[in-house]
Amino acid sequence: MGNIAKTSKLTSYEISSFCRQMALLLKAGIDPGSGVDILEEDTKDPKGKKLLQSLSQVLHSGEKFHTALSMTEAFPDYVIHMVTIGEESGNMDTVMESLADYYDREENIESNIKSAVSYPLIMVLMMLVVVLVLITKVLPIFQQVFSQLGTSMSGFAQSLLNMGNALNRYSIVLIVILVIFAACFFYFSATDSGKARFKLLMHKFPATKKLMQELETERFASGMVLTLSSGMDTFEGLSLVKNLATTGEMKDKIESCRNMLLDGDSFPEALGKSELFSSFYSQMVDVGFKSGSMDKAMKQVSERIEKDTERRIYSLISVLEPTLVIILSLIVGMILLSVILPLMGIMTTIG
């Protein structure tokens, strides 16, 4: 078969695009091997073309689609598991379309988290820059004015000036700190291990803990939509979706839900008892369970939770924005008033 070129892990957006295109080709009656060849012809991106060439090589050697996906090492285990189920059940087109929807939601979750985190970081950085400029550049000018007038600045302003002089003397230390900060930002935003650690921190931070729990619940609901629409039973689906959970708490809840199913509870009852869903969402699933359309009910739950988490993220940003602006204004105002008020007093005395 020859060596298969390994490619880097795909993003949620790239996985969604690939699955959406493959779903359309499979619905048209085109087999996976021919479908991958068609996509390869249309692809201009070198990374994408390399991946599709690897897939085509494996598929045309007689291997199954899930094996080809696995050998490239570019797709998550979840995709490979679901494609395997799709091949065994004969509804590959439905599975690929469901995967596309799932990773669309994953992309939306990731972009929401980025917007919730990046804006405050940018504001904090701006605050630091403004304060540093005031301390290191503006205050020395006021010191010269006070010296010419034969007096000195207030204690607070003098302390800030001393700090600015120290920063000027040890500017290399400041540069090193900034480089370390930039490296940490890159690590947490661009590497897989960094993203995982950052999510762990978000789960422990009180202000974002509730939000991260809701995102975990939304991810669970989306995963269950995919497994149920693929014709998988709930017990097997829970086992597969458990691999998507990023926290031990969520994994324990899913395992508890599976154990309750073994004890004879219905799926909606197990969801409520294991606290995976609130009683409201459990009731929605129960209606779907009784009417035989649980996958549709689960999809409604997933979409509802997604909208709620989006609303929570935007409300968090709307609170952070004015708060940070007020803090910045107060800091700058305090620095300027600490030198302007004594100066005004001196000018009044002279007058």
N, C-alpha and C positions, 0 to 999 in steps of 0.2 A: 504493500500500500504506500510505502514511502513515508518520509517524515512529514508530519502535519505542522504547519506554521502556527505557533501559539500567538494569540493576541491579548491585549489588555482587556480588563473587564469593561463591559459596555455600561453606559449610563442608563438610567430609567427611560429617558427620552429615546435613546437609540434602540433599546429593547422594544419599546412600544411601537416605534416606526417599523421595525423589522417584522414584528408579529402582525401588525395591521396589514402590511403589504402581503405577507404570506397567507393571511386569512382570505384576502381577496382572490389570490391566485388559486388557493385550494378550493374555494367556493366555485370557481370557474372550471373545476375538474382537472386542474394541472397538478401533477405529482410534485412532491417536495424537491426532487433533483432538478427537474425542468424549471420549477419556480425560482430556485436559487440561481440557476443560470441566467434567467431573465433579469433578476435583480442585479446580478453582476454586470451585465451589459449596460444597464442604466446608471450604475454607480460611478461617480467621478472621484469620490473621496478615496485616497490610497489605503487608508486603514480599513474602510468598509470593503473595498475590492479584495484586499488580502484575506479578510475574514470569509467572504463569500467564496473565494477560490478554495479555501481550506474545506469549507462545508461541501462544495461541489465535488471535490476530490474524494471525500469519504463516502458521499451518497452514491456516486457512480461506481464505487468499488463494491456496492451491494449492501452497505450497512444501513441501519434504520436512522430515521431523522434524529431521534433523541441521542443516539450514539454519536452522530456527527456534531451535534451541539455540544455534547460533553467533551469531545476531543479537542475542540478549539479553546476550551477553558475561558471563554469570554462570557458565558451565560451563567446566571445563578443556578444553584441546585433546584430551586423552586420551578424554574422554567423547564428544566430537564425532566423533573418528576411529572409535571403536568402534561408535557408533550408525550411522555411515555404512556400516561393514562389515555390521552387522546388517540394514540395509535392503537392501543388495546381495545378501546371502546368504539373506534371507527368514527369519531366526531372531531377530527383534528381541526377542521375549520372553525368550529365553535370554540374549541380550547384556545386557538391562536387569537381569535377575536376577544375572548375573555381576558387573556393575558395582556393584550394591547390596552384594554380598558383599565386593568389593574395597574399596569406600569404608568399609564397616564395619571392615575391618582397618586402613585408614588412620586412622580415628577412634580405634581402640584404640591404635595406635602413638603418635599425638599425645598421647593422655591419659596414656600410660605415661611419655613424655618429660617432660610437665608435672609429673607426680608425682615423678619422679626429680630434677627441678631445683628445683621450688618449695619442697619441704620444707627442703633445706639452706639456701636463701636466707632462709626464715623464721627458722630457727634462728640463723643468723649475725646477722640483724637484732635478734633478742632478746638475743643476747650483747652486741651493741654498746649496746643500750639499758640493760642491767643495769650494764655497766661505766661508761657515762657517768653514770648516777645515782650510783654509788659514788664516782666521781672528783669530780663537781661538787657533790654534796649531802652525802654521808656523811663524806668526808675532812675538809672544813672544820670539822665538829663535833668530830672527834678533835683537830684542830689547836688548837681553843680549849681543850680539856681539857688537852693537853700544855702550853699556854702558862700556864694557871692553876697547873699543877704545877711550873712553872719549868724545863721542859726542852723538847726539840724531837723531832720524829718522825725515824724512820730515813731514810736517804738515798733508798731506793726509794719509800717513802710520800711523802716530800717532793717527789720528782720527779713523782709522779702528781698531787700537790696543785697543783704549779706548772702542770702540763698542764691540770688542771681550771679553774684561774684564767684561763689563756689562752683556754680554750673559752668561759668565761663572758664574757670581754672581747670575743671575736670570734664571738659567737653567730650574728651575721648570716652570717658565712662558713660556719658549720656548717649553717645553714638552706639556704643556696645549694647546698652539697654534697649535702644530702639531696634537694633538689628535682631536681638533676641526676641523682642516683641513681634517683629515681622515674621521671624522664623516660626514662632508659635502659631501665629495667625495662619501661615501657610500650612503648617502641620494639621491644624484642626479643621481647615476648610478644603484641603486638596488631597489628603491621604486617607485611605480607608480606615487605618487604625486610629488616626486622629479624629475622624468623624465619629467613630464608635465611642471614643473616650469623651468627646464633646457631648454626645447624646447622653452618656452616663452622668455627666455633670449637670446637664439640663434636667435630668430626672431627680437629682438630689437638691437642686436649687429651689427654694420654696415658691418663688414667683412663677416658675415655669413647670413645676412638677405636675400640676393638674393638666396643663396643656399637653405635656408629653404623654400622660396617661390616656388622654382622649385620642391622641395620634396613634397610639398603640392599639386602642380599641377600633379605630377606623381601619387600620391595617389588617386587623383580625377579621373584621366584617368583610372587607374587600376580598381577602383570601378565601373566606367561606363562600362568597358569591361565586368565585371561580370554581371551587371544587364542586359545589352543588349543581351549577349549570353544566358541569362536565359529566354529570350522572354518578358522581361518587357518593357513597353513603357518608353520613355525618361523622361516624366514628373514625373512618379512614381519613376523611377530610380534616378533622381536628388534629390528627397525627401529623399530617403534612403541613398544615398552617402553623403548628407549633414551631416549626423550623424558621418561620418568619419573625417570631417574637424576638425582641432585642433585650428584654429584661427578664431576670429570673422570676419576678412577680407575675408577669404575664404568662410565662411558661407554666408556672405552678397552677394558675387559674385554668388554663387549657387542659392540663393533666387532670385537674379536679373535675372538670366538665366531662372528660372521657370516662373517668371512674364512675360518675353518676349515671352515665348512659349504661354502663355495665350493670349497675345496681337496679336498672329498670326504669329510671326517670326518662321522660320524653326530652327531646332536644331543647325546646323552649324552657322547660323546668330546670334543666341542667344549666342553661345559660344564666338564669336568674339566681340560682343557688350558689353558683361559682363566682358570681359578681362580675362576670364578663360583660353583661349588659345590665342596664337599669331595668326596673319593672316595666317601664313604658316601652322600651325597645323589645324586651322579652315578650310582651303582649303582642306587639306587631308580628314577631316571628311566629308566635302561637297561632295567630289568625292564618298566616301563610301555611303553617304546618297542617292545620285542620282542613284548609281548602286545597291542599296539594300543590301549592305554588310557593314553597318556602324559599326558593332561589330568588323570586321576584321580591318577596318580603324582605329578605336579607339585603337585596340591592337597595331597596328604599331606606333601610336602616343605615347602610353604608353611606349613601348620599346625604342623609340627614346629619349624621355625625360629621361628615366632611364639611358641610356648610357651617355647623356649629363651631368646629375648630378654626375655620377660616375667620369667622366672626370674632372669636376669642383672640386670634393673632392680631387682627386689625385693631381691635379695641386696646390691646396691649401697646401696639405701636402708637396709637392716638394719645395714650396717656404718657408714654415715654417722651414723645416729641416736645410738648410744651414744658414738661418737667425739666428736661435737659437744657432747654433754652433759658428757663428761669434760673437754674443753677449757674449757668454760664454768665448770665447778666448780673447775678448777685456777686459772683467772684470778681468779675471785672469792675463792677461798681465799687466794691469794698477797696480794691487796690487803688483805684483812682481817687476815691474820697479820702483815703488815708494820707494822700499827699496834697490834694487840692484844698481841703479844709484848712490845714495849718498855713498853707501858702496864702489863702484868702485872709486869714487872721493877721498875718504879717503885713500884707498890703494895706489892710484897713488901718493898722497901727501907724504905718508910714504916712498914710493919707491924713 
